[in-house]
Amino acid sequence: MSDYREITPGQIPNRDMHQLLLSGVAPRPIALVSTISKEGIPNLSPYSFFNAYASNPPIVAIGPAISAATGKIKDTYTNIIETGECTINAVTYAMTEQISLASCEFAPDIDEFVKSGLHTLESVIVKPYRVKESPFQLECKLVESIALMRDRGGNGNIMLLEVVKMHIKEGMFKDERMDPQRLDLVARMGYDYYCRAFGDAIFEVYKPKWNGIGIDALPTFIKESPVLTGADLATLAGVKEIPQKNEALKLEAFDECTKMGIFQKNPNNDQLVEIIAQLLKANHTDLAWRLLVELGM
């Protein structure tokens, strides 16, 4: 029996395929898209078929799909096609219930700003309003709309949008960088699930400034260890080169590990792996490599 469930598109109902796809391609950022119809009626709707694709010029894209339930084209799509403009507003945790309300299938003549209780801000270049509650707002103009299997419900378009003006609340910056903890954004998952980018859910992985040596360059007893995880191996393998033996650094490493209470004299390979695992858990990669070079290579 296979460990994987195989699913072929077209062989299960579209509603099931839709949710499976959204559950696996997750979490997805949410674009709260504001448009104005050619008659001047504001519209506000969230889309998780959304991402950024270029920065010079800045290009983002949304995918307003044809409703699988009704077969109707989204008002957002119609408004952007007819006016060529929209704003995209990031969604914070505090806005979640309001954007869920804005996602209801209101008639085209209904203003979702009013229904959701979200507030408008005048834009600088485009006509559609920005959302006051959002800390990150983009004024956008349509570049191209690409139709995707338009004869089927549940499919729609990729709308490429150029960002012509960006607005970021001052309080979102820390040391001149946007701080994800201050943004407190939410993302969409499958079914009725969301996730919050806040607290311990946020972590940093520093991209190497060089090509790492690779896991294949690690000693065999390290690669085959049942104690070290794939993440541990990748951390060790991310160094630019294997350090050279150095007696002074060796003594410093032994002394530091002794102070930490994790060193033992003449460890065998299994014991060395246990020590290295503890050092990696404590983010002491340099110490882990020093012990590995001096005692295991």
LINRA-V579677 format. One record per residue. N is the residue number from 1. PHI is phi as a letter, one per 40 degrees, with the letter a starting at -180 (999 if undefined). NEAR is the number of other C-alpha atoms within 12 Angstrom. Layout:
BEGIN
n | phi | near
N | PHI | NEAR
N | PHI | NEAR
END
This chain:
BEGIN
n | phi | near
1 | 999 | 5
2 | c | 5
3 | c | 5
4 | b | 6
5 | c | 8
6 | c | 11
7 | b | 14
8 | b | 13
9 | d | 14
10 | g | 12
11 | b | 11
12 | b | 14
13 | d | 16
14 | d | 21
15 | c | 21
16 | c | 20
17 | c | 23
18 | d | 26
19 | c | 22
20 | c | 22
21 | c | 21
22 | c | 24
23 | c | 22
24 | c | 16
25 | c | 19
26 | a | 23
27 | c | 25
28 | b | 31
29 | c | 32
30 | b | 39
31 | c | 41
32 | c | 51
33 | c | 49
34 | b | 48
35 | b | 46
36 | b | 36
37 | c | 30
38 | c | 22
39 | c | 14
40 | g | 18
41 | c | 25
42 | c | 35
43 | b | 47
44 | a | 50
45 | a | 45
46 | c | 45
47 | b | 35
48 | c | 35
49 | c | 34
50 | a | 33
51 | a | 27
52 | b | 24
53 | b | 18
54 | a | 14
55 | b | 13
56 | a | 11
57 | c | 17
58 | c | 22
59 | b | 28
60 | b | 36
61 | a | 36
62 | b | 40
63 | b | 34
64 | c | 39
65 | c | 36
66 | c | 27
67 | c | 25
68 | c | 24
69 | c | 16
70 | b | 13
71 | g | 16
72 | c | 24
73 | c | 29
74 | c | 36
75 | c | 38
76 | d | 46
77 | c | 40
78 | d | 29
79 | c | 34
80 | c | 40
81 | c | 30
82 | c | 20
83 | b | 25
84 | g | 29
85 | b | 41
86 | a | 51
87 | b | 51
88 | b | 50
89 | b | 46
90 | c | 42
91 | b | 40
92 | c | 36
93 | d | 28
94 | c | 21
95 | c | 31
96 | d | 31
97 | c | 21
98 | c | 28
99 | c | 38
100 | c | 30
101 | c | 23
102 | c | 29
103 | c | 30
104 | c | 22
105 | c | 25
106 | c | 21
107 | c | 20
108 | d | 27
109 | c | 20
110 | c | 22
111 | c | 31
112 | c | 37
113 | d | 35
114 | c | 21
115 | c | 25
116 | c | 28
117 | g | 20
118 | c | 32
119 | b | 23
120 | c | 27
121 | b | 23
122 | c | 18
123 | c | 27
124 | c | 19
125 | b | 20
126 | c | 29
127 | c | 29
128 | d | 38
129 | c | 39
130 | c | 42
131 | b | 45
132 | d | 28
133 | c | 30
134 | c | 40
135 | c | 33
136 | b | 34
137 | b | 35
138 | b | 38
139 | c | 39
140 | b | 41
141 | b | 34
142 | c | 31
143 | c | 25
144 | a | 23
145 | b | 25
146 | b | 22
147 | c | 21
148 | b | 18
149 | f | 14
150 | c | 20
151 | c | 17
152 | b | 21
153 | c | 24
154 | g | 28
155 | b | 28
156 | a | 29
157 | a | 32
158 | b | 30
159 | b | 38
160 | c | 34
161 | b | 37
162 | c | 32
163 | c | 31
164 | b | 27
165 | a | 25
166 | b | 24
167 | b | 27
168 | b | 26
169 | c | 22
170 | d | 16
171 | c | 19
172 | c | 22
173 | c | 17
174 | a | 14
175 | f | 9
176 | g | 10
177 | b | 15
178 | c | 18
179 | c | 24
180 | c | 26
181 | c | 23
182 | c | 25
183 | c | 31
184 | f | 29
185 | c | 35
186 | b | 36
187 | b | 36
188 | c | 35
189 | b | 26
190 | c | 23
191 | f | 18
192 | b | 14
193 | c | 19
194 | b | 26
195 | b | 26
196 | b | 28
197 | c | 25
198 | a | 20
199 | g | 15
200 | c | 11
201 | c | 14
202 | c | 18
203 | a | 12
204 | b | 8
205 | b | 11
206 | c | 9
207 | c | 12
208 | c | 15
209 | c | 9
210 | a | 13
211 | c | 13
212 | c | 21
213 | c | 21
214 | g | 21
215 | c | 25
216 | c | 17
217 | c | 21
218 | c | 28
219 | d | 24
220 | d | 16
221 | c | 24
222 | c | 35
223 | c | 24
224 | c | 18
225 | c | 22
226 | c | 16
227 | c | 24
228 | c | 26
229 | c | 22
230 | d | 18
231 | c | 17
232 | c | 31
233 | c | 35
234 | c | 25
235 | c | 32
236 | c | 41
237 | c | 30
238 | c | 28
239 | c | 25
240 | c | 18
241 | a | 18
242 | c | 25
243 | c | 23
244 | c | 16
245 | c | 19
246 | a | 16
247 | c | 15
248 | c | 13
249 | c | 20
250 | c | 24
251 | c | 18
252 | c | 18
253 | c | 31
254 | d | 29
255 | c | 20
256 | c | 22
257 | c | 27
258 | c | 17
259 | c | 12
260 | c | 17
261 | g | 14
262 | b | 26
263 | b | 27
264 | b | 20
265 | c | 16
266 | f | 15
267 | c | 20
268 | c | 17
269 | c | 23
270 | c | 21
271 | c | 24
272 | c | 33
273 | c | 34
274 | c | 28
275 | c | 38
276 | c | 40
277 | c | 33
278 | c | 25
279 | c | 32
280 | c | 26
281 | c | 21
282 | c | 17
283 | g | 17
284 | b | 23
285 | c | 27
286 | c | 29
287 | c | 35
288 | c | 40
289 | c | 42
290 | c | 34
291 | c | 45
292 | c | 36
293 | c | 27
294 | c | 26
295 | b | 31
296 | b | 25
297 | b | 20
END
